[in-house]
Amino acid sequence: MLRAGAAALDITPPLGVPLAGSFTARYAVDIDDPLYARAVVLEDDGGPEQRLAIVCCDLICMPGTTVRVARERIAGAGDVPPPRVLIAATHTHTAPSPTGLLGTPRADSYMDALPERLATVVSMAARRLRPARVGWGIGHEAGVVFNRRYRMRDGTVRMNPGRGNPEVIEPVGPVDPEVGVLWLEADGGMPLAAITSFALHYVGTDHSHHVSADYFGHYARWMQRLYGPDFVPLLLNGASGDINNVDVRDLQQPGGHRQARRVAAIVAGETLRVIERGRTSSEVQLGEMHHRLAFRRKPVSAEDLLIAERLLALPPETPPTELRSRAGLGPDGPFSWVVGQPLPDSVLLTYARECRLLAELPETLETEVQVLRVGDGAIVALPGEIFVELGLAIKAQSPFTAPAGATLIASLANDYIGYVATGRAIEQEGGYETWAARSALPAAGTGEAMVERAVELLRSL
């Protein structure tokens, strides 16, 4: 007999906190809407030792250091065994910075306090456990997602080339229109929670210096309008490393909160359709498996480091357009890991600093791939901004399929190793998501190895 509990906890930061998602430091000057950590705890006949916890936070990513401490706190409270806890981020770009990336510093005091907050929301959910039923379903919504990497007339591949750009030929990858849903209701039929996965990077807000949960927050509020204020909606970000909401053909597409509310309403409506057409069961088996995946970081050559030092030695007031000429660099590259599109002048110094930082890291690193089973469905937790092709490959090979179940992808979960691109993108296409940095650590082949490990875990469960 399944038991389930759900809870939400406000994790909105104070003003002044550094915000994530930019090449330059930004600090919060106002709050548009609150941030939340939302949790679901599940228990079957195996009792507390077999519980699962799924936590989703309104943050841009979830560092492994934060997850380790949070799991320790959760275990110390006796709520859920550490390996059976999944902690993911939504990917809002207007929330505190969980780690130092590109030009953004870590929000130290906020992140240091976060593990205790995550343990609190899991404890709240665990204390609300009650007999429950679970359902799985898959909807489809292709109209609000677009592959943001485009092949250009000059042969390069570029991210977000601009609306109406006449140099655009076509997108170089697919999208994933699936709206995967796991929903829970009390034994008497009262809705408790929904865990939804949809592959959409984020939408955007009106003010880059205002705290906001972005479309993920609007989605939660739409769902609570439908099912009541106590309903707990978790929106996991699927494999959306190269997916956004920008239709380059639509010159009139709105932006900001107006568009975020619209997209959230569409995804919420599809979620509602899945739930209300589905069936539930109380007889489910829970399971968990994980794998510590070793991967190689992108290589940084001795020549790369020399170029970086030449750029960083220039006077800080050097205009970006003069950096190449003053450092004696040509118009291409300039680093060995740049394929196709050269680095824009505006980010040369940023990537020079990242070269230094990457060279200090071990050549081989470790991260986590995790799979949770809930009856006929599964959730695959992956540690970064995963390209959509990789998520589609996992789903295509998963034994957890419709109509009985589904496979949900939770990216930005349990760790953060940056963009996890396909080998083709890194070695042949290039573009922002492939440039070597803490925001794109893995070398070519890592994404494909991640797919292989995830499928093995799914089949073992």
Protein Blocks (a to p, Z undefined) as FASTA:
>chain_A
ZZdddddddfbdcehiacehiabdcddfbdfbdcdddddddddfkojmlcccddddddfb
dcfklmmmmmmmmmmnomagfklpccddfhiabbcdfbdehjbccdfklmmmmmmmmmmm
mmmmmmmgccddddddddddfklgccfbdcdfkopacehebghiakbfbdcbdcdfbdcd
dddddfkopafbdcdddddfbfbdfblkbccebjmlmmmmmmmmmnojkbccddddddfk
lgcfbdfklmkbcehjllmmmmmmmmmmmmmmmmmmmccdfbdcdddddddddddddddd
fklmmmmmmmmmpcfklcfklmmmmnopafehjbfklghjacdfklmmmmmmmmmmmmmp
cfbdcdddddddehjbccdddfbdddfklmmmmmmmpcbdcfkbccdddehihiaebjad
dfklmmmngpjklpgcfklmbaghklmmmmmmmmmmmmmZZ
